[in-house]
Amino acid sequence: MADRPTEMVGPVLTRWRNKRLQTWLAYIPGISLPPILMTPPTPQNKVFLLLLAFVTIAFGAILWQFHGAVFWGVILAILFAPLHRKLLRRMPRRRNLAALCTLGLCLIVVILPMTAITVSLAQEATVIYERMRSGQLNFGLYLQQVIAALPTWAANLLDRLNLTTVGELQQKFSSVAVQASQFVATQALSIGQNTLQFIVSFGIMLYLLFFLLRDGSSLALRIGQATPLDETHKRQLVSKFTTVIRATVKGNIVVAASQGALGGLIFWILGIQGPVLWGVSMAFLSLLPAVGAGLIWVPVAIYFLATGAVWQGVVLTAFGVGVIGLVDNVLRPILVGKDTKMPDYVVLISTLGGMALFGLTGFVIGPVIAALFIASWDLFSPSVSTESA
């Protein structure tokens, strides 16, 4: 009889836990946990859950070694899924051929141009870095020429700000320029130096992309079956996620590529050295709200105007304001739309945080994670407010 209260503690705690869990889950309509989590714990259940957690973590660690290839494979599959479905309707019994055709178009439209740009970027970054290190290219001298051409009021302002020591400014400006060019050259050349790793990752991405295009529907169905949501919430979640991913990636990449291409084109027309390098720099900086690509072309336009190259400065300023600056205002609302557009501060923080955590691919991973975070809470919030009412 003394052991009877002790024997009753386990079932009582289990019922209390399940009741509390069901109470919390009630705030999320449509969600239900698997039966194994809602039944009294047994040794078999515990072993299974431990095994499930272990193999999931182990598989995630394996995938993490090629997280960039896996990420881009998934993103490209989501972006090109509508095209693949159109091809599949024309050849319903040739799934492999439809996937191969979609993969070929993806190579021609996205992958091969990006490879060519990367090669040109590595070459230009290396040349500019070597010229700066040897002294043939001195950005500090350009800064000195700009300061010398400033009007009196601007010189007086620099004097009040204790920025009249041209030597210090020149040294700092040159140091920053050298470090920036060295970083770009190092990042671009690292792909060529790690040739084997790049080839393996590239092959994994293409291989994964093919099977995601071919078997993506069945894979999504299996993932949906394992998700503890009812069918309505599953459809809403999948629809919201795919819409947000496509809109965010298309909005960021297309706008960045457009501004970078236009900036590189005008730099090439004006005879500025390294148009591909500056174009890629403007593409990355275009992800930053408000300033964006202007961080590159505005100083160059100021230099032209200050050193007497008036027509180059006027052309670059007009092109930057009237063409490059309007791309974001015109293309982004079309590609992203009002419903999926994130606040500028979220774009800035997620872009910088993504690049700090994942490297160069983080400029896409960061905004995608932020967009999915917002989309998840958007789906959750109406449910909470509805239940509370």
C-alpha positions as CSV (number, residue, x, y, z in Angstrom):
1,M,0.0,0.0,0.0
2,A,2.9,2.3,0.6
3,D,4.0,2.1,-3.0
4,R,0.5,2.8,-4.4
5,P,0.7,6.6,-4.3
6,T,4.1,6.4,-6.0
7,E,2.7,4.2,-8.8
8,M,0.0,6.7,-9.4
9,V,2.4,9.7,-9.9
10,G,3.5,8.6,-13.4
11,P,0.1,8.4,-15.0
12,V,-1.1,11.6,-13.2
13,L,1.9,13.5,-14.5
14,T,1.4,12.1,-18.0
15,R,-2.3,13.2,-18.1
16,W,-1.3,16.6,-16.7
17,R,1.4,17.0,-19.3
18,N,-0.9,16.0,-22.2
19,K,-3.6,18.3,-20.9
20,R,-1.2,21.2,-20.7
21,L,0.2,20.4,-24.1
22,Q,-3.2,20.2,-25.7
23,T,-4.1,23.6,-24.0
24,W,-1.1,25.2,-25.6
25,L,-1.7,23.6,-29.0
26,A,-5.3,24.9,-28.9
27,Y,-3.8,28.4,-29.6
28,I,-2.7,27.0,-33.0
29,P,-5.8,25.7,-34.8
30,G,-5.1,22.7,-37.0
31,I,-2.0,21.4,-35.3
32,S,-1.8,18.0,-33.7
33,L,1.2,16.1,-32.5
34,P,1.9,12.4,-33.5
35,P,0.2,9.8,-31.2
36,I,3.6,8.8,-29.9
37,L,4.0,12.1,-28.2
38,M,0.5,12.1,-26.7
39,T,0.6,8.6,-25.1
40,P,2.2,7.7,-21.8
41,P,6.0,7.3,-22.2
42,T,7.3,3.8,-22.6
43,P,10.8,2.5,-23.0
44,Q,10.1,1.8,-26.7
45,N,8.8,5.3,-27.3
46,K,11.8,6.9,-25.6
47,V,14.2,4.8,-27.6
48,F,12.4,5.6,-30.8
49,L,12.4,9.4,-30.1
50,L,16.1,9.3,-29.2
51,L,16.9,7.4,-32.4
52,L,14.8,9.8,-34.4
53,A,16.6,12.8,-32.9
54,F,20.0,11.3,-33.4
55,V,19.6,10.3,-37.0
56,T,18.0,13.7,-37.8
57,I,20.9,15.6,-36.2
58,A,23.4,13.3,-38.0
59,F,21.7,13.8,-41.3
60,G,21.7,17.5,-40.8
61,A,25.4,17.5,-40.0
62,I,26.0,15.6,-43.3
63,L,24.0,18.1,-45.3
64,W,25.7,21.0,-43.6
65,Q,29.0,20.1,-45.3
66,F,27.3,21.1,-48.6
67,H,24.7,23.5,-47.3
68,G,25.4,26.0,-50.1
69,A,24.8,23.5,-52.8
70,V,21.7,22.1,-51.1
71,F,20.3,25.6,-50.5
72,W,20.8,26.8,-54.1
73,G,19.4,23.5,-55.4
74,V,16.3,23.9,-53.4
75,I,15.9,27.6,-54.3
76,L,16.4,27.0,-58.0
77,A,14.0,24.1,-57.9
78,I,11.3,26.4,-56.3
79,L,12.0,29.2,-58.8
80,F,11.9,26.9,-61.9
81,A,9.0,24.7,-60.7
82,P,6.3,26.7,-62.6
83,L,8.4,26.3,-65.8
84,H,8.9,22.6,-65.2
85,R,5.1,22.1,-64.7
86,K,4.4,23.8,-68.0
87,L,6.9,21.5,-69.8
88,L,5.5,18.5,-67.9
89,R,2.0,19.2,-69.2
90,R,3.4,19.1,-72.8
91,M,5.2,15.8,-72.1
92,P,3.3,14.1,-69.3
93,R,5.0,10.7,-69.8
94,R,8.5,12.1,-70.0
95,R,9.3,13.3,-66.5
96,N,13.1,12.8,-66.9
97,L,13.1,14.8,-70.2
98,A,11.0,17.6,-68.7
99,A,13.4,17.8,-65.8
100,L,16.4,17.8,-68.1
101,C,15.0,20.6,-70.2
102,T,14.3,22.7,-67.2
103,L,17.8,22.0,-65.9
104,G,19.3,23.0,-69.2
105,L,17.3,26.3,-69.3
106,C,18.5,26.9,-65.7
107,L,22.1,26.4,-66.8
108,I,21.7,28.8,-69.7
109,V,19.8,31.5,-67.9
110,V,21.4,31.5,-64.4
111,I,24.3,29.3,-63.8
112,L,26.5,29.9,-66.9
113,P,26.2,33.7,-66.7
114,M,27.0,33.6,-63.0
115,T,30.1,31.5,-63.7
116,A,31.3,33.9,-66.4
117,I,30.7,36.9,-64.1
118,T,32.7,35.2,-61.3
119,V,35.6,34.5,-63.6
120,S,35.7,38.1,-64.8
121,L,35.3,39.3,-61.3
122,A,38.3,37.3,-60.1
123,Q,40.4,38.6,-63.0
124,E,39.5,42.3,-62.5
125,A,39.8,42.1,-58.7
126,T,43.2,40.6,-58.9
127,V,44.5,43.2,-61.4
128,I,43.2,46.1,-59.4
129,Y,44.6,44.7,-56.2
130,E,48.0,44.2,-57.7
131,R,48.0,47.7,-59.2
132,M,47.0,49.2,-55.8
133,R,49.7,47.2,-54.0
134,S,52.4,48.3,-56.5
135,G,51.3,52.0,-56.3
136,Q,50.1,52.2,-59.9
137,L,46.6,52.8,-58.7
138,N,46.3,55.2,-55.7
139,F,42.8,56.0,-54.5
140,G,44.3,58.3,-51.9
141,L,45.6,60.5,-54.7
142,Y,42.1,60.7,-56.2
143,L,40.8,61.8,-52.8
144,Q,43.5,64.4,-52.6
145,Q,42.4,65.8,-56.0
146,V,38.8,65.9,-54.9
147,I,39.7,67.8,-51.7
148,A,41.9,70.3,-53.6
149,A,38.9,71.0,-55.9
150,L,36.4,71.6,-53.1
151,P,34.9,75.1,-52.8
152,T,35.8,77.4,-49.9
153,W,32.7,76.5,-47.8
154,A,33.5,72.8,-48.1
155,A,37.1,73.3,-47.1
156,N,36.1,75.4,-44.1
157,L,33.7,72.6,-43.1
158,L,36.5,70.0,-43.3
159,D,38.6,72.4,-41.2
160,R,36.0,72.6,-38.5
161,L,35.7,68.8,-38.5
162,N,39.5,68.5,-38.2
163,L,39.6,66.6,-41.5
164,T,42.0,68.9,-43.2
165,T,45.0,66.7,-42.8
166,V,45.0,65.3,-46.3
167,G,47.8,62.8,-45.6
168,E,45.8,61.0,-42.9
169,L,42.6,60.9,-44.9
170,Q,44.6,59.7,-47.9
171,Q,46.3,57.0,-45.9
172,K,43.0,55.8,-44.4
173,F,41.1,55.9,-47.7
174,S,43.9,54.0,-49.4
175,S,44.0,51.4,-46.6
176,V,40.3,50.8,-46.8
177,A,40.4,50.5,-50.6
178,V,43.2,48.0,-50.5
179,Q,41.5,45.9,-47.9
180,A,38.2,45.9,-49.8
181,S,39.9,44.9,-53.1
182,Q,41.9,42.3,-51.3
183,F,38.7,40.8,-49.7
184,V,36.9,40.7,-53.1
185,A,39.9,39.2,-54.8
186,T,40.3,36.6,-52.0
187,Q,36.7,35.6,-52.1
188,A,36.6,35.4,-55.9
189,L,39.9,33.5,-56.1
190,S,38.9,31.0,-53.4
191,I,36.5,29.4,-55.8
192,G,39.4,28.7,-58.2
193,Q,41.8,27.6,-55.5
194,N,39.3,25.1,-54.1
195,T,38.6,23.7,-57.5
196,L,37.8,20.2,-56.3
197,Q,35.4,21.4,-53.7
198,F,33.7,23.8,-56.1
199,I,33.3,21.0,-58.7
200,V,31.8,18.6,-56.1
201,S,29.4,21.3,-54.8
202,F,28.4,22.3,-58.3
203,G,27.8,18.7,-59.2
204,I,25.7,18.1,-56.1
205,M,23.6,21.2,-56.8
206,L,22.9,20.1,-60.4
207,Y,22.2,16.5,-59.3
208,L,19.9,17.6,-56.5
209,L,18.2,20.2,-58.7
210,F,17.3,17.5,-61.3
211,F,15.7,15.2,-58.8
212,L,13.9,18.1,-57.0
213,L,12.4,19.1,-60.3
214,R,11.4,15.6,-61.2
215,D,10.2,14.3,-57.8
216,G,9.5,17.6,-56.1
217,S,5.7,17.1,-55.9
218,S,6.0,13.6,-54.3
219,L,8.7,14.9,-51.9
220,A,6.5,17.8,-50.9
221,L,3.6,15.5,-50.4
222,R,5.7,13.3,-48.0
223,I,6.9,16.3,-46.1
224,G,3.3,17.5,-45.8
225,Q,2.1,14.1,-44.5
226,A,4.8,14.3,-41.7
227,T,3.8,17.9,-40.8
228,P,1.4,17.9,-37.8
229,L,-1.1,20.3,-39.4
230,D,-4.5,19.8,-41.0
231,E,-4.9,20.0,-44.7
232,T,-6.1,23.6,-44.8
233,H,-3.2,24.9,-42.8
234,K,-0.7,22.8,-44.8
235,R,-2.0,24.4,-48.0
236,Q,-1.8,27.9,-46.5
237,L,1.7,27.3,-45.2
238,V,3.1,25.8,-48.4
239,S,1.5,28.5,-50.5
240,K,2.8,31.3,-48.3
241,F,6.3,29.8,-48.1
242,T,6.7,29.3,-51.8
243,T,5.2,32.7,-52.6
244,V,7.5,34.4,-50.1
245,I,10.6,32.5,-51.3
246,R,10.0,33.2,-55.0
247,A,9.1,36.9,-54.4
248,T,12.1,37.5,-52.1
249,V,14.7,35.7,-54.2
250,K,13.4,37.2,-57.5
251,G,13.0,40.6,-55.9
252,N,16.5,40.6,-54.4
253,I,18.4,38.9,-57.2
254,V,16.7,40.5,-60.2
255,V,16.9,44.0,-58.7
256,A,20.5,43.5,-57.6
257,A,21.5,42.0,-61.0
258,S,19.7,44.8,-62.9
259,Q,21.4,47.6,-60.9
260,G,24.7,45.9,-61.0
261,A,24.5,45.3,-64.8
262,L,23.4,48.9,-65.4
263,G,26.1,50.3,-63.2
264,G,28.8,48.1,-64.8
265,L,27.6,49.2,-68.2
266,I,27.8,52.9,-67.5
267,F,31.2,52.4,-65.9
268,W,32.4,50.6,-69.1
269,I,31.0,53.3,-71.3
270,L,32.8,56.0,-69.3
271,G,36.0,54.1,-69.5
272,I,36.3,53.3,-65.7
273,Q,38.6,50.4,-65.0
274,G,37.1,47.2,-63.6
275,P,33.4,47.6,-64.7
276,V,32.6,44.0,-63.7
277,L,34.1,44.5,-60.2
278,W,32.2,47.7,-59.7
279,G,29.0,46.3,-61.1
280,V,29.1,43.3,-58.8
281,S,29.8,45.6,-55.9
282,M,26.8,47.7,-56.8
283,A,24.7,44.5,-57.1
284,F,25.6,43.5,-53.5
285,L,25.2,47.0,-52.1
286,S,21.8,47.4,-53.8
287,L,20.5,45.0,-51.1
288,L,21.0,47.8,-48.6
289,P,18.0,50.1,-48.5
290,A,18.1,53.8,-49.2
291,V,21.8,54.1,-50.1
292,G,22.5,50.9,-52.1
293,A,24.4,51.2,-55.4
294,G,24.9,54.9,-54.7
295,L,27.7,54.1,-52.4
296,I,29.7,53.2,-55.6
297,W,28.6,55.6,-58.3
298,V,28.1,58.8,-56.2
299,P,31.8,59.1,-55.1
300,V,32.9,58.4,-58.7
301,A,30.5,61.1,-60.0
302,I,31.9,63.5,-57.4
303,Y,35.4,62.7,-58.5
304,F,34.6,63.4,-62.1
305,L,32.9,66.8,-61.3
306,A,35.7,67.8,-58.9
307,T,38.5,67.0,-61.4
308,G,37.0,68.8,-64.4
309,A,35.5,65.8,-66.2
310,V,32.2,67.5,-66.2
311,W,30.4,65.6,-68.9
312,Q,31.3,62.2,-67.4
313,G,30.1,63.4,-64.0
314,V,26.9,64.7,-65.3
315,V,26.2,61.6,-67.4
316,L,27.0,59.3,-64.4
317,T,24.8,61.4,-62.1
318,A,21.9,61.5,-64.5
319,F,22.2,57.8,-65.2
320,G,22.5,56.9,-61.5
321,V,19.5,58.9,-60.4
322,G,17.3,58.4,-63.4
323,V,18.0,54.8,-64.3
324,I,19.8,52.9,-61.5
325,G,17.9,54.6,-58.7
326,L,14.5,53.9,-60.3
327,V,15.1,50.2,-60.9
328,D,14.4,49.4,-57.2
329,N,11.2,51.5,-57.2
330,V,9.9,49.9,-60.4
331,L,11.0,46.3,-60.4
332,R,10.8,45.4,-56.7
333,P,7.0,46.2,-56.3
334,I,6.3,44.1,-59.5
335,L,8.4,41.1,-58.5
336,V,7.8,41.2,-54.7
337,G,4.4,42.8,-54.3
338,K,3.0,44.7,-51.4
339,D,1.9,41.6,-49.4
340,T,5.4,40.0,-49.3
341,K,7.6,43.1,-49.1
342,M,9.6,43.2,-46.0
343,P,10.5,46.4,-44.1
344,D,13.8,47.9,-45.1
345,Y,15.3,47.5,-41.7
346,V,14.6,43.7,-41.8
347,V,16.2,43.5,-45.2
348,L,19.3,45.3,-44.0
349,I,19.7,43.3,-40.8
350,S,18.9,39.9,-42.4
351,T,21.3,40.6,-45.4
352,L,24.2,41.6,-43.2
353,G,23.5,38.8,-40.7
354,G,23.2,36.2,-43.4
355,M,26.5,37.2,-45.0
356,A,28.2,37.2,-41.6
357,L,26.9,33.7,-40.9
358,F,26.8,32.0,-44.3
359,G,29.3,34.0,-46.4
360,L,28.4,35.4,-49.8
361,T,25.4,33.1,-50.2
362,G,24.0,34.7,-47.1
363,F,22.8,37.7,-49.0
364,V,20.0,35.4,-50.2
365,I,19.8,33.0,-47.3
366,G,19.3,35.8,-44.7
367,P,16.4,37.6,-46.4
368,V,14.7,34.2,-47.2
369,I,14.9,33.1,-43.5
370,A,13.6,36.5,-42.4
371,A,10.7,36.3,-44.9
372,L,9.8,32.8,-43.8
373,F,9.9,34.0,-40.2
374,I,7.5,36.8,-40.9
375,A,5.3,34.5,-43.0
376,S,5.1,31.9,-40.2
377,W,4.0,34.5,-37.7
378,D,1.6,36.0,-40.2
379,L,-0.1,32.6,-40.4
380,F,-0.1,32.2,-36.6
381,S,-1.3,35.7,-35.6
382,P,-4.8,35.6,-37.2
383,S,-5.4,32.3,-35.6
384,V,-4.5,33.6,-32.2
385,S,-6.6,36.7,-32.6
386,T,-9.5,34.6,-33.8
387,E,-9.3,32.2,-30.9
388,S,-9.0,35.0,-28.4
389,A,-12.2,36.7,-29.8
